[in-house]
Amino acid sequence: MKRRQFIQYTGAGLGASVGLGLLGNAAQAQSSSVQIRWLGHTCFSFTGDGRTLLVNPFQAIGCTAGYRPPQVAADVVMISSRLLDEGVVEGLPGNPRVLSDSGIYQLSGMQIEGIPIAHDRVGGRRFGTNVMWNWQQAGLNILHMGGAAAPITFEQQVLVGRPDVLLIPVGGSDKAYTPQEAIAAIEALSPKVIIPTHYRTAAADANTCDITPVEDFLNLLSGTPITRHTTDTVSIGAADLPASGSIVRVFNYIF
């Protein structure tokens, strides 16, 4: 396996930036949609505009015990923390750029911003800082919240704007939003498409996984349209966004 290229800068904050250079396929034509593939838990790949981004690859243990390890050839890998369920990059194919800290990263034709938020309800003193990842791809404003557990601040709302696609944890535990906390974050951000993450499925180790099923979250969404996908992949473009309000896309795919 080739040596991973971690792009890190401790204490850089949100105002710093680092150039990632040209990606080999970044010159391809701009796409009209993003292909979003669920790989289990909070791990997703995003393919569009001639590149693939992978967020939160994991080790198959605990709540991810029954998922296949994500083997996705990506140009860039973003991780929300170094916890085993969202920050394991060893064994990935190729030699992707790995982003693991908050800050602004400039790619050819794309900017990715990592926004820090506590990974617990005690200011990060137990599980540290979670990095939310925000970028635009195929004209969509995408926010992947990782394992956020703290309320959204006004400053974070300003940084993100209104997400076209929001990936948000909903299964609770000490490390991520409960269904009720996820609803509060959604009300603050007003996303157009909501994709729940970090919920219990049949892939979990029943003895060690402490998160709740996605239904506990969906039951709180009175009047919100819900689409259930029985495959692991969906394509979303500007034409798929609601004219008003929010819609939910949830993956019921069985691995």
C-alpha positions as CSV (number, residue, x, y, z in Angstrom):
1,M,0.0,0.0,0.0
2,K,1.3,3.4,-0.9
3,R,2.0,5.9,1.9
4,R,-1.1,8.0,2.7
5,Q,-0.9,11.7,2.1
6,F,-2.4,13.4,5.2
7,I,-3.0,17.1,4.8
8,Q,-2.9,18.5,8.3
9,Y,-2.2,21.7,10.0
10,T,-2.7,21.9,13.7
11,G,-4.4,25.1,15.0
12,A,-4.9,26.4,11.4
13,G,-8.5,27.4,12.1
14,L,-11.1,28.2,9.5
15,G,-9.2,31.0,7.8
16,A,-6.2,29.0,6.7
17,S,-5.9,27.3,3.3
18,V,-3.7,24.8,1.6
19,G,-3.5,23.9,-2.1
20,L,-4.0,20.3,-3.1
21,G,-2.9,20.8,-6.7
22,L,-4.5,19.3,-9.8
23,L,-6.4,16.1,-9.6
24,G,-5.8,13.8,-12.5
25,N,-9.4,13.8,-13.7
26,A,-10.5,17.3,-12.6
27,A,-10.4,18.6,-16.2
28,Q,-13.3,16.4,-17.2
29,A,-16.6,18.1,-18.1
30,Q,-18.7,19.5,-15.3
31,S,-21.5,17.0,-14.4
32,S,-25.1,17.9,-13.8
33,S,-25.6,15.6,-10.8
34,V,-23.7,13.9,-8.0
35,Q,-23.8,10.2,-7.6
36,I,-24.0,9.6,-3.8
37,R,-23.2,6.0,-2.6
38,W,-23.8,4.9,0.9
39,L,-21.1,2.5,2.2
40,G,-22.5,2.1,5.7
41,H,-22.8,4.2,8.8
42,T,-21.5,7.7,8.0
43,C,-19.4,6.6,5.0
44,F,-20.4,7.9,1.6
45,S,-18.8,8.5,-1.7
46,F,-19.6,11.4,-4.0
47,T,-18.9,11.3,-7.7
48,G,-19.4,14.3,-10.0
49,D,-17.5,17.0,-11.8
50,G,-14.9,14.4,-12.8
51,R,-13.8,13.4,-9.3
52,T,-14.8,11.1,-6.4
53,L,-14.7,12.2,-2.8
54,L,-14.9,9.6,0.0
55,V,-16.0,10.6,3.5
56,N,-15.5,8.6,6.7
57,P,-14.2,5.2,5.8
58,F,-14.3,2.9,8.8
59,Q,-13.1,-0.3,10.4
60,A,-15.8,-3.0,10.6
61,I,-16.3,-3.1,14.3
62,G,-19.2,-2.3,16.7
63,C,-21.9,-0.4,14.9
64,T,-20.1,-1.1,11.6
65,A,-19.3,-4.7,12.3
66,G,-21.4,-6.2,9.5
67,Y,-20.6,-3.7,6.7
68,R,-18.0,-4.4,4.0
69,P,-14.9,-2.3,4.5
70,P,-15.2,0.6,2.0
71,Q,-12.9,-0.1,-0.9
72,V,-13.4,3.0,-3.1
73,A,-10.8,4.6,-5.3
74,A,-11.2,8.3,-4.5
75,D,-9.3,11.4,-5.4
76,V,-9.9,12.9,-1.9
77,V,-10.7,11.3,1.4
78,M,-12.2,13.3,4.3
79,I,-12.5,12.0,7.8
80,S,-14.4,13.6,10.7
81,S,-12.2,12.2,13.4
82,R,-9.8,9.3,14.1
83,L,-12.4,7.1,15.7
84,L,-12.7,3.7,14.2
85,D,-16.2,4.2,12.8
86,E,-15.3,7.3,10.8
87,G,-11.6,7.7,10.4
88,V,-9.7,4.6,9.1
89,V,-7.9,5.2,5.8
90,E,-5.4,2.2,5.9
91,G,-6.1,-0.2,3.1
92,L,-7.9,2.2,0.8
93,P,-7.0,1.7,-2.9
94,G,-4.8,4.2,-4.7
95,N,-3.1,7.1,-3.1
96,P,-5.8,9.7,-2.3
97,R,-5.3,13.0,-0.5
98,V,-6.5,12.6,3.1
99,L,-8.1,15.6,4.8
100,S,-8.5,15.3,8.6
101,D,-8.4,18.8,10.1
102,S,-10.6,21.9,9.9
103,G,-9.6,24.5,7.4
104,I,-10.1,25.6,3.8
105,Y,-8.6,23.4,1.1
106,Q,-8.3,24.5,-2.5
107,L,-8.5,22.0,-5.2
108,S,-8.6,22.7,-8.9
109,G,-12.1,24.1,-9.4
110,M,-13.3,23.0,-5.9
111,Q,-13.0,24.3,-2.4
112,I,-13.5,22.0,0.6
113,E,-14.0,23.5,4.0
114,G,-13.7,21.5,7.3
115,I,-15.7,23.1,10.1
116,P,-15.0,22.0,13.7
117,I,-17.8,21.1,16.1
118,A,-17.7,19.1,19.3
119,H,-18.0,15.3,19.1
120,D,-19.8,15.1,22.4
121,R,-22.0,17.2,24.7
122,V,-19.2,18.4,26.9
123,G,-17.3,20.7,24.6
124,G,-15.2,18.0,23.1
125,R,-13.6,17.0,26.4
126,R,-14.6,13.3,26.0
127,F,-14.4,12.5,22.2
128,G,-12.6,15.6,20.9
129,T,-13.5,17.6,17.8
130,N,-15.6,16.4,14.9
131,V,-15.0,17.9,11.5
132,M,-18.0,18.8,9.3
133,W,-17.2,18.8,5.6
134,N,-18.7,21.4,3.3
135,W,-18.1,21.7,-0.5
136,Q,-19.8,22.3,-3.8
137,Q,-20.0,19.6,-6.4
138,A,-22.1,19.6,-9.6
139,G,-23.6,22.9,-8.5
140,L,-24.8,21.4,-5.1
141,N,-23.9,22.8,-1.7
142,I,-23.1,19.6,0.3
143,L,-22.6,19.4,4.1
144,H,-21.5,16.1,5.7
145,M,-21.8,16.6,9.5
146,G,-19.9,13.5,10.5
147,G,-20.5,12.7,14.1
148,A,-21.6,16.2,15.3
149,A,-23.0,16.2,18.8
150,A,-23.1,20.0,19.6
151,P,-25.8,22.5,18.5
152,I,-25.2,24.5,15.3
153,T,-23.9,28.0,16.1
154,F,-24.9,31.1,14.3
155,E,-21.3,31.4,12.9
156,Q,-21.5,27.9,11.5
157,Q,-24.9,28.7,9.9
158,V,-23.2,31.7,8.1
159,L,-20.3,29.6,7.0
160,V,-22.4,26.8,5.5
161,G,-25.4,28.8,4.2
162,R,-28.4,26.6,3.2
163,P,-27.2,23.1,2.2
164,D,-28.7,21.5,-0.9
165,V,-27.7,18.1,0.6
166,L,-27.3,17.6,4.3
167,L,-25.9,14.3,5.7
168,I,-26.6,14.3,9.4
169,P,-26.2,11.8,12.2
170,V,-29.5,10.8,13.8
171,G,-28.8,7.6,16.0
172,G,-27.7,9.2,19.2
173,S,-25.1,7.8,21.6
174,D,-22.5,9.9,23.4
175,K,-20.8,10.8,20.1
176,A,-23.6,12.1,17.8
177,Y,-27.0,13.7,17.6
178,T,-30.1,12.0,18.9
179,P,-33.1,12.2,16.7
180,Q,-34.4,15.3,18.6
181,E,-31.0,17.0,18.3
182,A,-30.8,16.2,14.6
183,I,-34.2,17.9,14.1
184,A,-32.9,21.0,15.9
185,A,-29.9,21.2,13.6
186,I,-32.1,20.7,10.5
187,E,-34.3,23.6,11.7
188,A,-31.2,25.8,12.0
189,L,-29.8,24.9,8.6
190,S,-33.0,24.5,6.5
191,P,-31.5,21.9,4.0
192,K,-33.3,21.0,0.8
193,V,-32.3,17.3,0.9
194,I,-31.7,15.4,4.2
195,I,-29.8,12.1,4.2
196,P,-29.7,10.6,7.7
197,T,-26.6,8.8,8.8
198,H,-25.2,7.1,11.9
199,Y,-28.2,4.9,12.7
200,R,-28.5,1.3,13.8
201,T,-29.0,-1.4,11.1
202,A,-28.7,-5.2,11.0
203,A,-24.9,-4.7,10.4
204,A,-24.4,-3.6,14.0
205,D,-22.9,-5.8,16.7
206,A,-25.8,-6.1,19.1
207,N,-23.5,-6.3,22.1
208,T,-21.6,-3.1,21.5
209,C,-23.6,-0.8,19.3
210,D,-25.6,1.9,21.3
211,I,-27.3,3.8,18.5
212,T,-30.9,3.8,17.5
213,P,-32.7,2.8,14.3
214,V,-33.4,5.5,11.7
215,E,-37.2,5.1,12.3
216,D,-36.8,6.9,15.6
217,F,-35.7,9.9,13.5
218,L,-38.1,9.5,10.7
219,N,-41.1,9.3,13.1
220,L,-40.4,12.9,14.1
221,L,-40.7,14.3,10.5
222,S,-44.4,15.0,10.4
223,G,-45.3,16.1,6.9
224,T,-41.8,15.8,5.4
225,P,-41.7,13.7,2.2
226,I,-39.5,10.6,2.7
227,T,-38.0,8.5,-0.1
228,R,-36.6,5.1,0.8
229,H,-33.9,3.8,-1.4
230,T,-33.4,0.0,-1.7
231,T,-30.1,0.4,-3.5
232,D,-26.9,1.9,-2.2
233,T,-26.6,4.7,-4.7
234,V,-28.7,7.7,-5.8
235,S,-28.0,10.6,-8.2
236,I,-29.0,14.1,-7.1
237,G,-28.9,17.2,-9.3
238,A,-30.3,20.7,-9.1
239,A,-33.5,19.4,-10.8
240,D,-34.1,17.0,-7.9
241,L,-34.1,19.7,-5.3
242,P,-37.5,20.7,-3.8
243,A,-38.8,24.1,-4.7
244,S,-39.6,24.8,-1.1
245,G,-39.1,23.0,2.2
246,S,-37.1,19.8,2.7
247,I,-37.3,16.2,1.6
248,V,-35.6,13.1,3.1
249,R,-33.7,10.4,1.2
250,V,-33.0,7.4,3.4
251,F,-31.0,4.3,2.5
252,N,-32.7,1.0,3.4
253,Y,-30.2,-1.0,1.4
254,I,-29.2,-4.3,3.0
255,F,-25.5,-5.0,2.6
